[in-house]
């Protein structure tokens, strides 16, 4: 089964220029966070691992919360050591929603996590 990638939106979004780039970023951020789940990662860490700008990583993590991009449970917390400096870390949990499993059929080496 081939799933059509959902469309991004916004005033400055140009599908011809942005769709492939944003879809690729979203897939890479999602796959990385799922592979490392349940480990907490900062934007800086994800950015460095993927060679993507922190602002882009942050936007893609926000996208992952949206139903059309998977409806993930995105958890955020202040980083225990540097939280007073405004450093946050994130992790995502696989959605436990009927019909979502098809989105994960293509993923490999993903550690399954149960949500509480």
N, C-alpha and C positions, 0 to 999 in steps of 0.2 A: 504494500500500500504506500503510495507516495502522497505525502501531505503537502499542501500548498502553504508556503510561509506566510504568516499574517503580515498585514501591512502596518508600517509605522505611520505616524501622522505628525502634524504640527505645521505651523506657518512657513517654516523654512525647509520643510521636507520636500525633496525632489526625487521621486521614485527612480528616475533614470540615473541620477547621480549617487543616491544614498542607499537604495534598497539592498544591494549586494553587500556593501560595506557594513551596514548596520546589522543585517541578518548574520553575517559572518562573525561580527563581534559578539552578538547575542549568543550564538552557538558556542563560541570559544569560552565566554565567561560562564555560561551555564555548565558546560562540560567540566571545566576546571573546578568550579565550586562543588559539583556533585562528586567528582573524583576525590576531593579532599574532605568531604563531609564525613564526620561532624566537626572537623577542625575549623576554628575561627581564623579568618584572613582579613587583613586590612586592605583598603583600596590600593595602597602603595605596593603591597605584596602581589596582589592580583595583577596590577599594572606592570610590574617588573616581570612576572612570569609570562605574560602575554605580549609584552612590548606594545601596549596600548596606553593612551593617555588616561590618567586617573578620572578625569571628567567623563570620558566615554565609558569607563568601567562602572562608574557610579550610575550613569544613565541606564546602562544595560541591566544593572542589578534592580533598579526601580522598575524597568520594563518586565522583569521576571515575575513581579507581583501580579501583573495584569493577566486576566483570564486568557486573553488571546495569545499570550506568550508563555503559557504554561501554568499560571496561577500558583506559583511556588510560594511557600511560606518562607519569607526572607526574615531572618532573625538578625538583629543588630544589638550591639552592646558597646559600651565604652571599653577600650582596651585597658586591661587591669593595671599595667605599668604606666602607660602614657595617656590614660583617659582624661586626666586633668588638662592636658594640652589639646584636647579635642580630637584625639585619635579614636576612631571607631573601627570595629571589625564586624565582619558579616559571615553568615553561612546560610545556605538554603536547604530546605528539606523538600524531598520529593512530594508532590501533591498526591493526596489519597482521594482522588476524584474519579468517578467512573468515566471512561473514555479517554483518560489521559495517558494510559499505558502505551498507546500507539506512538506517542511522541518520543518514547524512550527506546523503541525497538532498535534503533540504529546506534545507540550508545554502547560502548564496550568498556569493560573494566570499571564499572560504576558500582561503588559500594552502596547497597540498599540500606536506607535508614527508615525506621518507623517513627511516626510523629506521635506525640503524646497529647 
